[in-house]
Amino acid sequence: MRAVSVQRLDRGALLETAEPFRLQLVPRVKGRALAISSGKLWIYGMPAPRWLGPAIKAKLSEGPDDVSWQVSVWIGHPWLGGFCEYEGVMRPE
C-alpha cells in the first residue's frame, strides 16, 4: 500500500491532504528557525475537532553548510502522546 499526500499553500498555512484527512500546518518564525505546528483538521471535507487528528510539531533551521537545513519533527496525538519522532540534516539532491 502506498500513502499519497498533496500539499498546497492557503493563506499563509500549508494544507496537507491524505484522503479522507486534511490537516492545516501553521508556520511561525522563532528566532532563526521556522516552527511548524498542526492547526485545523477536516475529515471528508468537514471540520473536525483537533483531538481526532495528529499533533505535529516541527522545526527547521540552518544546516551545517550553505545548502542544507536541520529538521526536527514530532508526531503524536493530543491524548495518546508521541508515536513518531525524527531529526537530521537535509540536503537537496
mmCIF file as gemmi writes it, N, C-alpha and C atoms, coordinates in Angstrom:
data_model
loop_
_atom_site.group_PDB
_atom_site.id
_atom_site.type_symbol
_atom_site.label_atom_id
_atom_site.label_alt_id
_atom_site.label_comp_id
_atom_site.label_asym_id
_atom_site.label_entity_id
_atom_site.label_seq_id
_atom_site.pdbx_PDB_ins_code
_atom_site.Cartn_x
_atom_site.Cartn_y
_atom_site.Cartn_z
_atom_site.occupancy
_atom_site.B_iso_or_equiv
_atom_site.pdbx_formal_charge
_atom_site.auth_seq_id
_atom_site.auth_asym_id
_atom_site.pdbx_PDB_model_num
ATOM 1 N N . MET Axp A 1 ? 0.847 -1.177 0 1 0 ? 1 A 1
ATOM 2 C CA . MET Axp A 1 ? 0 0 0 1 0 ? 1 A 1
ATOM 3 C C . MET Axp A 1 ? 0.892 1.239 0 1 0 ? 1 A 1
ATOM 4 N N . ARG Axp A 2 ? 0.557 2.198 -0.81 1 0 ? 2 A 1
ATOM 5 C CA . ARG Axp A 2 ? 1.335 3.423 -0.933 1 0 ? 2 A 1
ATOM 6 C C . ARG Axp A 2 ? 0.53 4.599 -0.399 1 0 ? 2 A 1
ATOM 7 N N . ALA Axp A 3 ? 1.138 5.369 0.497 1 0 ? 3 A 1
ATOM 8 C CA . ALA Axp A 3 ? 0.487 6.559 1.041 1 0 ? 3 A 1
ATOM 9 C C . ALA Axp A 3 ? 0.786 7.752 0.132 1 0 ? 3 A 1
ATOM 10 N N . VAL Axp A 4 ? -0.232 8.516 -0.171 1 0 ? 4 A 1
ATOM 11 C CA . VAL Axp A 4 ? -0.084 9.687 -1.036 1 0 ? 4 A 1
ATOM 12 C C . VAL Axp A 4 ? -0.678 10.888 -0.324 1 0 ? 4 A 1
ATOM 13 N N . SER Axp A 5 ? 0.076 11.985 -0.298 1 0 ? 5 A 1
ATOM 14 C CA . SER Axp A 5 ? -0.463 13.218 0.242 1 0 ? 5 A 1
ATOM 15 C C . SER Axp A 5 ? -0.137 14.351 -0.718 1 0 ? 5 A 1
ATOM 16 N N . VAL Axp A 6 ? -0.978 15.367 -0.681 1 0 ? 6 A 1
ATOM 17 C CA . VAL Axp A 6 ? -0.826 16.539 -1.543 1 0 ? 6 A 1
ATOM 18 C C . VAL Axp A 6 ? -0.773 17.757 -0.639 1 0 ? 6 A 1
ATOM 19 N N . GLN Axp A 7 ? 0.188 18.648 -0.892 1 0 ? 7 A 1
ATOM 20 C CA . GLN Axp A 7 ? 0.309 19.872 -0.108 1 0 ? 7 A 1
ATOM 21 C C . GLN Axp A 7 ? 0.028 21.079 -0.992 1 0 ? 7 A 1
ATOM 22 N N . ARG Axp A 8 ? -0.577 22.096 -0.372 1 0 ? 8 A 1
ATOM 23 C CA . ARG Axp A 8 ? -0.779 23.368 -1.065 1 0 ? 8 A 1
ATOM 24 C C . ARG Axp A 8 ? -0.803 24.49 -0.041 1 0 ? 8 A 1
ATOM 25 N N . LEU Axp A 9 ? -0.455 25.686 -0.495 1 0 ? 9 A 1
ATOM 26 C CA . LEU Axp A 9 ? -0.49 26.857 0.377 1 0 ? 9 A 1
ATOM 27 C C . LEU Axp A 9 ? -1.89 27.445 0.407 1 0 ? 9 A 1
ATOM 28 N N . ASP Axp A 10 ? -2.305 27.9 1.573 1 0 ? 10 A 1
ATOM 29 C CA . ASP Axp A 10 ? -3.608 28.533 1.726 1 0 ? 10 A 1
ATOM 30 C C . ASP Axp A 10 ? -3.515 29.585 2.82 1 0 ? 10 A 1
ATOM 31 N N . ARG Axp A 11 ? -3.515 30.86 2.437 1 0 ? 11 A 1
ATOM 32 C CA . ARG Axp A 11 ? -3.493 31.986 3.375 1 0 ? 11 A 1
ATOM 33 C C . ARG Axp A 11 ? -2.39 31.875 4.422 1 0 ? 11 A 1
ATOM 34 N N . GLY Axp A 12 ? -1.182 31.603 3.985 1 0 ? 12 A 1
ATOM 35 C CA . GLY Axp A 12 ? -0.043 31.571 4.892 1 0 ? 12 A 1
ATOM 36 C C . GLY Axp A 12 ? 0.159 30.268 5.621 1 0 ? 12 A 1
ATOM 37 N N . ALA Axp A 13 ? -0.684 29.274 5.374 1 0 ? 13 A 1
ATOM 38 C CA . ALA Axp A 13 ? -0.536 27.964 6.008 1 0 ? 13 A 1
ATOM 39 C C . ALA Axp A 13 ? -0.405 26.901 4.916 1 0 ? 13 A 1
ATOM 40 N N . LEU Axp A 14 ? 0.117 25.763 5.288 1 0 ? 14 A 1
ATOM 41 C CA . LEU Axp A 14 ? 0.236 24.631 4.387 1 0 ? 14 A 1
ATOM 42 C C . LEU Axp A 14 ? -0.906 23.666 4.691 1 0 ? 14 A 1
ATOM 43 N N . LEU Axp A 15 ? -1.64 23.278 3.674 1 0 ? 15 A 1
ATOM 44 C CA . LEU Axp A 15 ? -2.689 22.273 3.841 1 0 ? 15 A 1
ATOM 45 C C . LEU Axp A 15 ? -2.171 20.97 3.262 1 0 ? 15 A 1
ATOM 46 N N . GLU Axp A 16 ? -2.146 19.933 4.075 1 0 ? 16 A 1
ATOM 47 C CA . GLU Axp A 16 ? -1.722 18.617 3.606 1 0 ? 16 A 1
ATOM 48 C C . GLU Axp A 16 ? -2.94 17.712 3.585 1 0 ? 16 A 1
ATOM 49 N N . THR Axp A 17 ? -3.188 17.12 2.42 1 0 ? 17 A 1
ATOM 50 C CA . THR Axp A 17 ? -4.347 16.256 2.248 1 0 ? 17 A 1
ATOM 51 C C . THR Axp A 17 ? -3.89 14.836 1.956 1 0 ? 17 A 1
ATOM 52 N N . ALA Axp A 18 ? -4.372 13.914 2.756 1 0 ? 18 A 1
ATOM 53 C CA . ALA Axp A 18 ? -4.21 12.481 2.539 1 0 ? 18 A 1
ATOM 54 C C . ALA Axp A 18 ? -5.602 11.915 2.8 1 0 ? 18 A 1
ATOM 55 N N . GLU Axp A 19 ? -6.382 11.789 1.741 1 0 ? 19 A 1
ATOM 56 C CA . GLU Axp A 19 ? -7.798 11.439 1.876 1 0 ? 19 A 1
ATOM 57 C C . GLU Axp A 19 ? -8.009 10.281 2.833 1 0 ? 19 A 1
ATOM 58 N N . PRO Axp A 20 ? -8.963 10.408 3.716 1 0 ? 20 A 1
ATOM 59 C CA . PRO Axp A 20 ? -10.024 11.417 3.797 1 0 ? 20 A 1
ATOM 60 C C . PRO Axp A 20 ? -9.672 12.612 4.686 1 0 ? 20 A 1
ATOM 61 N N . PHE Axp A 21 ? -8.399 12.751 5.063 1 0 ? 21 A 1
ATOM 62 C CA . PHE Axp A 21 ? -7.995 13.791 6.017 1 0 ? 21 A 1
ATOM 63 C C . PHE Axp A 21 ? -7.345 14.984 5.328 1 0 ? 21 A 1
ATOM 64 N N . ARG Axp A 22 ? -7.562 16.166 5.901 1 0 ? 22 A 1
ATOM 65 C CA . ARG Axp A 22 ? -6.834 17.378 5.506 1 0 ? 22 A 1
ATOM 66 C C . ARG Axp A 22 ? -6.404 18.055 6.795 1 0 ? 22 A 1
ATOM 67 N N . LEU Axp A 23 ? -5.124 18.395 6.866 1 0 ? 23 A 1
ATOM 68 C CA . LEU Axp A 23 ? -4.562 18.994 8.072 1 0 ? 23 A 1
ATOM 69 C C . LEU Axp A 23 ? -3.879 20.309 7.721 1 0 ? 23 A 1
ATOM 70 N N . GLN Axp A 24 ? -4.157 21.324 8.512 1 0 ? 24 A 1
ATOM 71 C CA . GLN Axp A 24 ? -3.514 22.626 8.349 1 0 ? 24 A 1
ATOM 72 C C . GLN Axp A 24 ? -2.217 22.621 9.162 1 0 ? 24 A 1
ATOM 73 N N . LEU Axp A 25 ? -1.129 23.014 8.526 1 0 ? 25 A 1
ATOM 74 C CA . LEU Axp A 25 ? 0.165 23.15 9.197 1 0 ? 25 A 1
ATOM 75 C C . LEU Axp A 25 ? 0.514 24.626 9.226 1 0 ? 25 A 1
ATOM 76 N N . VAL Axp A 26 ? 0.705 25.167 10.421 1 0 ? 26 A 1
ATOM 77 C CA . VAL Axp A 26 ? 0.871 26.605 10.616 1 0 ? 26 A 1
ATOM 78 C C . VAL Axp A 26 ? 2.342 26.929 10.886 1 0 ? 26 A 1
ATOM 79 N N . PRO Axp A 27 ? 2.986 27.729 10.002 1 0 ? 27 A 1
ATOM 80 C CA . PRO Axp A 27 ? 4.384 28.106 10.221 1 0 ? 27 A 1
ATOM 81 C C . PRO Axp A 27 ? 4.507 29.373 11.068 1 0 ? 27 A 1
ATOM 82 N N . ARG Axp A 28 ? 5.544 29.415 11.891 1 0 ? 28 A 1
ATOM 83 C CA . ARG Axp A 28 ? 5.861 30.602 12.693 1 0 ? 28 A 1
ATOM 84 C C . ARG Axp A 28 ? 7.377 30.755 12.744 1 0 ? 28 A 1
ATOM 85 N N . VAL Axp A 29 ? 7.839 31.986 12.668 1 0 ? 29 A 1
ATOM 86 C CA . VAL Axp A 29 ? 9.269 32.246 12.798 1 0 ? 29 A 1
ATOM 87 C C . VAL Axp A 29 ? 9.609 32.322 14.281 1 0 ? 29 A 1
ATOM 88 N N . LYS Axp A 30 ? 10.617 31.542 14.686 1 0 ? 30 A 1
ATOM 89 C CA . LYS Axp A 30 ? 11.102 31.562 16.076 1 0 ? 30 A 1
ATOM 90 C C . LYS Axp A 30 ? 12.606 31.753 16.021 1 0 ? 30 A 1
ATOM 91 N N . GLY Axp A 31 ? 13.029 32.987 16.283 1 0 ? 31 A 1
ATOM 92 C CA . GLY Axp A 31 ? 14.452 33.289 16.176 1 0 ? 31 A 1
ATOM 93 C C . GLY Axp A 31 ? 14.929 33.106 14.744 1 0 ? 31 A 1
ATOM 94 N N . ARG Axp A 32 ? 15.915 32.238 14.552 1 0 ? 32 A 1
ATOM 95 C CA . ARG Axp A 32 ? 16.442 31.963 13.209 1 0 ? 32 A 1
ATOM 96 C C . ARG Axp A 32 ? 15.897 30.648 12.652 1 0 ? 32 A 1
ATOM 97 N N . ALA Axp A 33 ? 14.809 30.153 13.232 1 0 ? 33 A 1
ATOM 98 C CA . ALA Axp A 33 ? 14.23 28.88 12.807 1 0 ? 33 A 1
ATOM 99 C C . ALA Axp A 33 ? 12.775 29.071 12.393 1 0 ? 33 A 1
ATOM 100 N N . LEU Axp A 34 ? 12.257 28.082 11.679 1 0 ? 34 A 1
ATOM 101 C CA . LEU Axp A 34 ? 10.857 28.048 11.3 1 0 ? 34 A 1
ATOM 102 C C . LEU Axp A 34 ? 10.198 26.917 12.092 1 0 ? 34 A 1
ATOM 103 N N . ALA Axp A 35 ? 9.212 27.26 12.909 1 0 ? 35 A 1
ATOM 104 C CA . ALA Axp A 35 ? 8.47 26.262 13.689 1 0 ? 35 A 1
ATOM 105 C C . ALA Axp A 35 ? 7.144 26.006 12.99 1 0 ? 35 A 1
ATOM 106 N N . ILE Axp A 36 ? 6.757 24.741 12.902 1 0 ? 36 A 1
ATOM 107 C CA . ILE Axp A 36 ? 5.507 24.364 12.235 1 0 ? 36 A 1
ATOM 108 C C . ILE Axp A 36 ? 4.704 23.506 13.207 1 0 ? 36 A 1
ATOM 109 N N . SER Axp A 37 ? 3.425 23.843 13.361 1 0 ? 37 A 1
ATOM 110 C CA . SER Axp A 37 ? 2.564 23.052 14.244 1 0 ? 37 A 1
ATOM 111 C C . SER Axp A 37 ? 1.239 22.771 13.544 1 0 ? 37 A 1
ATOM 112 N N . SER Axp A 38 ? 0.564 21.724 14.001 1 0 ? 38 A 1
ATOM 113 C CA . SER Axp A 38 ? -0.716 21.363 13.399 1 0 ? 38 A 1
ATOM 114 C C . SER Axp A 38 ? -1.788 22.358 13.817 1 0 ? 38 A 1
ATOM 115 N N . GLY Axp A 39 ? -2.713 22.589 12.903 1 0 ? 39 A 1
ATOM 116 C CA . GLY Axp A 39 ? -3.817 23.509 13.149 1 0 ? 39 A 1
ATOM 117 C C . GLY Axp A 39 ? -5.143 22.811 12.947 1 0 ? 39 A 1
ATOM 118 N N . LYS Axp A 40 ? -5.956 23.347 12.07 1 0 ? 40 A 1
ATOM 119 C CA . LYS Axp A 40 ? -7.299 22.805 11.839 1 0 ? 40 A 1
ATOM 120 C C . LYS Axp A 40 ? -7.242 21.426 11.179 1 0 ? 40 A 1
ATOM 121 N N . LEU Axp A 41 ? -8.32 20.684 11.35 1 0 ? 41 A 1
ATOM 122 C CA . LEU Axp A 41 ? -8.444 19.337 10.801 1 0 ? 41 A 1
ATOM 123 C C . LEU Axp A 41 ? -9.791 19.204 10.103 1 0 ? 41 A 1
ATOM 124 N N . TRP Axp A 42 ? -9.783 18.539 8.943 1 0 ? 42 A 1
ATOM 125 C CA . TRP Axp A 42 ? -11.011 18.202 8.24 1 0 ? 42 A 1
ATOM 126 C C . TRP Axp A 42 ? -11.001 16.706 7.945 1 0 ? 42 A 1
ATOM 127 N N . ILE Axp A 43 ? -12.148 16.075 8.062 1 0 ? 43 A 1
ATOM 128 C CA . ILE Axp A 43 ? -12.298 14.674 7.694 1 0 ? 43 A 1
ATOM 129 C C . ILE Axp A 43 ? -13.454 14.604 6.697 1 0 ? 43 A 1
ATOM 130 N N . TYR Axp A 44 ? -13.198 14.04 5.524 1 0 ? 44 A 1
ATOM 131 C CA . TYR Axp A 44 ? -14.172 14.014 4.434 1 0 ? 44 A 1
ATOM 132 C C . TYR Axp A 44 ? -14.701 15.417 4.138 1 0 ? 44 A 1
ATOM 133 N N . GLY Axp A 45 ? -13.815 16.416 4.212 1 0 ? 45 A 1
ATOM 134 C CA . GLY Axp A 45 ? -14.175 17.796 3.888 1 0 ? 45 A 1
ATOM 135 C C . GLY Axp A 45 ? -14.937 18.542 4.964 1 0 ? 45 A 1
ATOM 136 N N . MET Axp A 46 ? -15.218 17.889 6.085 1 0 ? 46 A 1
ATOM 137 C CA . MET Axp A 46 ? -15.962 18.548 7.164 1 0 ? 46 A 1
ATOM 138 C C . MET Axp A 46 ? -15.033 18.884 8.325 1 0 ? 46 A 1
ATOM 139 N N . PRO Axp A 47 ? -15.154 20.079 8.913 1 0 ? 47 A 1
ATOM 140 C CA . PRO Axp A 47 ? -14.317 20.422 10.071 1 0 ? 47 A 1
ATOM 141 C C . PRO Axp A 47 ? -14.473 19.396 11.188 1 0 ? 47 A 1
ATOM 142 N N . ALA Axp A 48 ? -13.353 19.051 11.809 1 0 ? 48 A 1
ATOM 143 C CA . ALA Axp A 48 ? -13.359 18.053 12.88 1 0 ? 48 A 1
ATOM 144 C C . ALA Axp A 48 ? -12.58 18.601 14.076 1 0 ? 48 A 1
ATOM 145 N N . PRO Axp A 49 ? -12.891 18.135 15.276 1 0 ? 49 A 1
ATOM 146 C CA . PRO Axp A 49 ? -12.128 18.564 16.458 1 0 ? 49 A 1
ATOM 147 C C . PRO Axp A 49 ? -10.661 18.155 16.328 1 0 ? 49 A 1
ATOM 148 N N . ARG Axp A 50 ? -9.762 19.02 16.754 1 0 ? 50 A 1
ATOM 149 C CA . ARG Axp A 50 ? -8.327 18.748 16.624 1 0 ? 50 A 1
ATOM 150 C C . ARG Axp A 50 ? -7.902 17.488 17.359 1 0 ? 50 A 1
ATOM 151 N N . TRP Axp A 51 ? -8.604 17.107 18.432 1 0 ? 51 A 1
ATOM 152 C CA . TRP Axp A 51 ? -8.194 15.93 19.193 1 0 ? 51 A 1
ATOM 153 C C . TRP Axp A 51 ? -8.41 14.625 18.43 1 0 ? 51 A 1
ATOM 154 N N . LEU Axp A 52 ? -9.16 14.674 17.314 1 0 ? 52 A 1
ATOM 155 C CA . LEU Axp A 52 ? -9.34 13.476 16.497 1 0 ? 52 A 1
ATOM 156 C C . LEU Axp A 52 ? -8.128 13.182 15.622 1 0 ? 52 A 1
ATOM 157 N N . GLY Axp A 53 ? -7.336 14.193 15.338 1 0 ? 53 A 1
ATOM 158 C CA . GLY Axp A 53 ? -6.215 14.026 14.417 1 0 ? 53 A 1
ATOM 159 C C . GLY Axp A 53 ? -4.868 14.066 15.105 1 0 ? 53 A 1
ATOM 160 N N . PRO Axp A 54 ? -3.81 14.043 14.299 1 0 ? 54 A 1
ATOM 161 C CA . PRO Axp A 54 ? -2.466 14.054 14.86 1 0 ? 54 A 1
ATOM 162 C C . PRO Axp A 54 ? -2.069 15.441 15.36 1 0 ? 54 A 1
ATOM 163 N N . ALA Axp A 55 ? -1.136 15.444 16.282 1 0 ? 55 A 1
ATOM 164 C CA . ALA Axp A 55 ? -0.481 16.682 16.717 1 0 ? 55 A 1
ATOM 165 C C . ALA Axp A 55 ? 0.914 16.653 16.103 1 0 ? 55 A 1
ATOM 166 N N . ILE Axp A 56 ? 1.288 17.727 15.436 1 0 ? 56 A 1
ATOM 167 C CA . ILE Axp A 56 ? 2.581 17.785 14.765 1 0 ? 56 A 1
ATOM 168 C C . ILE Axp A 56 ? 3.332 19.011 15.231 1 0 ? 56 A 1
ATOM 169 N N . LYS Axp A 57 ? 4.599 18.815 15.572 1 0 ? 57 A 1
ATOM 170 C CA . LYS Axp A 57 ? 5.494 19.916 15.922 1 0 ? 57 A 1
ATOM 171 C C . LYS Axp A 57 ? 6.787 19.691 15.146 1 0 ? 57 A 1
ATOM 172 N N . ALA Axp A 58 ? 7.171 20.687 14.367 1 0 ? 58 A 1
ATOM 173 C CA . ALA Axp A 58 ? 8.391 20.573 13.567 1 0 ? 58 A 1
ATOM 174 C C . ALA Axp A 58 ? 9.199 21.856 13.681 1 0 ? 58 A 1
ATOM 175 N N . LYS Axp A 59 ? 10.492 21.725 13.48 1 0 ? 59 A 1
ATOM 176 C CA . LYS Axp A 59 ? 11.378 22.879 13.499 1 0 ? 59 A 1
ATOM 177 C C . LYS Axp A 59 ? 12.403 22.712 12.388 1 0 ? 59 A 1
ATOM 178 N N . LEU Axp A 60 ? 12.563 23.756 11.584 1 0 ? 60 A 1
ATOM 179 C CA . LEU Axp A 60 ? 13.569 23.78 10.524 1 0 ? 60 A 1
ATOM 180 C C . LEU Axp A 60 ? 14.504 24.944 10.798 1 0 ? 60 A 1
ATOM 181 N N . SER Axp A 61 ? 15.794 24.669 10.712 1 0 ? 61 A 1
ATOM 182 C CA . SER Axp A 61 ? 16.779 25.716 10.958 1 0 ? 61 A 1
ATOM 183 C C . SER Axp A 61 ? 17.986 25.502 10.049 1 0 ? 61 A 1
ATOM 184 N N . GLU Axp A 62 ? 18.945 26.417 10.148 1 0 ? 62 A 1
ATOM 185 C CA . GLU Axp A 62 ? 20.142 26.344 9.317 1 0 ? 62 A 1
ATOM 186 C C . GLU Axp A 62 ? 20.877 25.028 9.515 1 0 ? 62 A 1
ATOM 187 N N . GLY Axp A 63 ? 21.423 24.522 8.41 1 0 ? 63 A 1
ATOM 188 C CA . GLY Axp A 63 ? 22.23 23.313 8.483 1 0 ? 63 A 1
ATOM 189 C C . GLY Axp A 63 ? 23.699 23.656 8.641 1 0 ? 63 A 1
ATOM 190 N N . PRO Axp A 64 ? 24.543 22.627 8.609 1 0 ? 64 A 1
ATOM 191 C CA . PRO Axp A 64 ? 25.967 22.848 8.807 1 0 ? 64 A 1
ATOM 192 C C . PRO Axp A 64 ? 26.666 23.543 7.639 1 0 ? 64 A 1
ATOM 193 N N . ASP Axp A 65 ? 26.009 23.619 6.467 1 0 ? 65 A 1
ATOM 194 C CA . ASP Axp A 65 ? 26.613 24.32 5.328 1 0 ? 65 A 1
ATOM 195 C C . ASP Axp A 65 ? 25.537 25.142 4.613 1 0 ? 65 A 1
ATOM 196 N N . ASP Axp A 66 ? 25.929 25.799 3.518 1 0 ? 66 A 1
ATOM 197 C CA . ASP Axp A 66 ? 25.03 26.736 2.833 1 0 ? 66 A 1
ATOM 198 C C . ASP Axp A 66 ? 23.873 26.078 2.084 1 0 ? 66 A 1
ATOM 199 N N . VAL Axp A 67 ? 23.929 24.775 1.85 1 0 ? 67 A 1
ATOM 200 C CA . VAL Axp A 67 ? 22.884 24.121 1.059 1 0 ? 67 A 1
ATOM 201 C C . VAL Axp A 67 ? 22.099 23.074 1.856 1 0 ? 67 A 1
ATOM 202 N N . SER Axp A 68 ? 22.171 23.127 3.169 1 0 ? 68 A 1
ATOM 203 C CA . SER Axp A 68 ? 21.464 22.135 3.974 1 0 ? 68 A 1
ATOM 204 C C . SER Axp A 68 ? 20.634 22.819 5.059 1 0 ? 68 A 1
ATOM 205 N N . TRP Axp A 69 ? 19.752 22.041 5.665 1 0 ? 69 A 1
ATOM 206 C CA . TRP Axp A 69 ? 18.961 22.54 6.781 1 0 ? 69 A 1
ATOM 207 C C . TRP Axp A 69 ? 18.761 21.416 7.781 1 0 ? 69 A 1
ATOM 208 N N . GLN Axp A 70 ? 18.615 21.826 9.034 1 0 ? 70 A 1
ATOM 209 C CA . GLN Axp A 70 ? 18.388 20.899 10.133 1 0 ? 70 A 1
ATOM 210 C C . GLN Axp A 70 ? 16.877 20.769 10.326 1 0 ? 70 A 1
ATOM 211 N N . VAL Axp A 71 ? 16.388 19.55 10.483 1 0 ? 71 A 1
ATOM 212 C CA . VAL Axp A 71 ? 14.955 19.339 10.675 1 0 ? 71 A 1
ATOM 213 C C . VAL Axp A 71 ? 14.729 18.465 11.908 1 0 ? 71 A 1
ATOM 214 N N . SER Axp A 72 ? 13.696 18.795 12.645 1 0 ? 72 A 1
ATOM 215 C CA . SER Axp A 72 ? 13.285 18.019 13.817 1 0 ? 72 A 1
ATOM 216 C C . SER Axp A 72 ? 11.762 17.937 13.786 1 0 ? 72 A 1
ATOM 217 N N . VAL Axp A 73 ? 11.21 16.72 13.83 1 0 ? 73 A 1
ATOM 218 C CA . VAL Axp A 73 ? 9.765 16.528 13.708 1 0 ? 73 A 1
ATOM 219 C C . VAL Axp A 73 ? 9.272 15.595 14.812 1 0 ? 73 A 1
ATOM 220 N N . TRP Axp A 74 ? 8.154 15.967 15.434 1 0 ? 74 A 1
ATOM 221 C CA . TRP Axp A 74 ? 7.474 15.13 16.425 1 0 ? 74 A 1
ATOM 222 C C . TRP Axp A 74 ? 6.026 14.972 15.976 1 0 ? 74 A 1
ATOM 223 N N . ILE Axp A 75 ? 5.55 13.731 15.925 1 0 ? 75 A 1
ATOM 224 C CA . ILE Axp A 75 ? 4.17 13.451 15.547 1 0 ? 75 A 1
ATOM 225 C C . ILE Axp A 75 ? 3.547 12.593 16.639 1 0 ? 75 A 1
ATOM 226 N N . GLY Axp A 76 ? 2.378 12.991 17.075 1 0 ? 76 A 1
ATOM 227 C CA . GLY Axp A 76 ? 1.7 12.247 18.121 1 0 ? 76 A 1
ATOM 228 C C . GLY Axp A 76 ? 0.216 12.513 18.106 1 0 ? 76 A 1
ATOM 229 N N . HIS Axp A 77 ? -0.394 12.277 19.233 1 0 ? 77 A 1
ATOM 230 C CA . HIS Axp A 77 ? -1.82 12.501 19.396 1 0 ? 77 A 1
ATOM 231 C C . HIS Axp A 77 ? -2.024 13.288 20.694 1 0 ? 77 A 1
ATOM 232 N N . PRO Axp A 78 ? -2.952 14.24 20.696 1 0 ? 78 A 1
ATOM 233 C CA . PRO Axp A 78 ? -3.145 15.063 21.904 1 0 ? 78 A 1
ATOM 234 C C . PRO Axp A 78 ? -3.395 14.255 23.185 1 0 ? 78 A 1
ATOM 235 N N . TRP Axp A 79 ? -4.037 13.11 23.082 1 0 ? 79 A 1
ATOM 236 C CA . TRP Axp A 79 ? -4.332 12.306 24.275 1 0 ? 79 A 1
ATOM 237 C C . TRP Axp A 79 ? -3.381 11.133 24.452 1 0 ? 79 A 1
ATOM 238 N N . LEU Axp A 80 ? -2.9 10.57 23.351 1 0 ? 80 A 1
ATOM 239 C CA . LEU Axp A 80 ? -2.109 9.341 23.413 1 0 ? 80 A 1
ATOM 240 C C . LEU Axp A 80 ? -0.599 9.579 23.458 1 0 ? 80 A 1
ATOM 241 N N . GLY Axp A 81 ? -0.174 10.802 23.204 1 0 ? 81 A 1
ATOM 242 C CA . GLY Axp A 81 ? 1.254 11.116 23.236 1 0 ? 81 A 1
ATOM 243 C C . GLY Axp A 81 ? 1.941 10.85 21.904 1 0 ? 81 A 1
ATOM 244 N N . GLY Axp A 82 ? 3.275 10.901 21.925 1 0 ? 82 A 1
ATOM 245 C CA . GLY Axp A 82 ? 4.056 10.773 20.707 1 0 ? 82 A 1
ATOM 246 C C . GLY Axp A 82 ? 4.138 9.352 20.184 1 0 ? 82 A 1
ATOM 247 N N . PHE Axp A 83 ? 4.173 9.224 18.843 1 0 ? 83 A 1
ATOM 248 C CA . PHE Axp A 83 ? 4.374 7.908 18.251 1 0 ? 83 A 1
ATOM 249 C C . PHE Axp A 83 ? 5.394 7.913 17.127 1 0 ? 83 A 1
ATOM 250 N N . CYS Axp A 84 ? 5.924 9.08 16.77 1 0 ? 84 A 1
ATOM 251 C CA . CYS Axp A 84 ? 6.965 9.159 15.746 1 0 ? 84 A 1
ATOM 252 C C . CYS Axp A 84 ? 7.767 10.435 15.972 1 0 ? 84 A 1
ATOM 253 N N . GLU Axp A 85 ? 9.074 10.307 15.902 1 0 ? 85 A 1
ATOM 254 C CA . GLU Axp A 85 ? 9.946 11.466 16.083 1 0 ? 85 A 1
ATOM 255 C C . GLU Axp A 85 ? 11.206 11.231 15.263 1 0 ? 85 A 1
ATOM 256 N N . TYR Axp A 86 ? 11.647 12.251 14.557 1 0 ? 86 A 1
ATOM 257 C CA . TYR Axp A 86 ? 12.892 12.12 13.81 1 0 ? 86 A 1
ATOM 258 C C . TYR Axp A 86 ? 13.565 13.472 13.671 1 0 ? 86 A 1
ATOM 259 N N . GLU Axp A 87 ? 14.864 13.432 13.446 1 0 ? 87 A 1
ATOM 260 C CA . GLU Axp A 87 ? 15.62 14.657 13.206 1 0 ? 87 A 1
ATOM 261 C C . GLU Axp A 87 ? 16.839 14.323 12.376 1 0 ? 87 A 1
ATOM 262 N N . GLY Axp A 88 ? 17.361 15.34 11.713 1 0 ? 88 A 1
ATOM 263 C CA . GLY Axp A 88 ? 18.542 15.129 10.901 1 0 ? 88 A 1
ATOM 264 C C . GLY Axp A 88 ? 18.822 16.325 10.019 1 0 ? 88 A 1
ATOM 265 N N . VAL Axp A 89 ? 19.802 16.157 9.167 1 0 ? 89 A 1
ATOM 266 C CA . VAL Axp A 89 ? 20.209 17.192 8.228 1 0 ? 89 A 1
ATOM 267 C C . VAL Axp A 89 ? 19.699 16.804 6.847 1 0 ? 89 A 1
ATOM 268 N N . MET Axp A 90 ? 19.078 17.767 6.145 1 0 ? 90 A 1
ATOM 269 C CA . MET Axp A 90 ? 18.567 17.517 4.795 1 0 ? 90 A 1
ATOM 270 C C . MET Axp A 90 ? 19.365 18.337 3.807 1 0 ? 90 A 1
ATOM 271 N N . ARG Axp A 91 ? 19.59 17.71 2.643 1 0 ? 91 A 1
ATOM 272 C CA . ARG Axp A 91 ? 20.302 18.374 1.541 1 0 ? 91 A 1
ATOM 273 C C . ARG Axp A 91 ? 19.551 18.081 0.235 1 0 ? 91 A 1
ATOM 274 N N . PRO Axp A 92 ? 19.537 19.043 -0.684 1 0 ? 92 A 1
ATOM 275 C CA . PRO Axp A 92 ? 18.888 18.777 -1.978 1 0 ? 92 A 1
ATOM 276 C C . PRO Axp A 92 ? 19.733 17.78 -2.781 1 0 ? 92 A 1
ATOM 277 N N . GLU Axp A 93 ? 19.058 16.999 -3.606 1 0 ? 93 A 1
ATOM 278 C CA . GLU Axp A 93 ? 19.786 16.038 -4.466 1 0 ? 93 A 1
ATOM 279 C C . GLU Axp A 93 ? 20.132 16.671 -5.787 1 0 ? 93 A 1
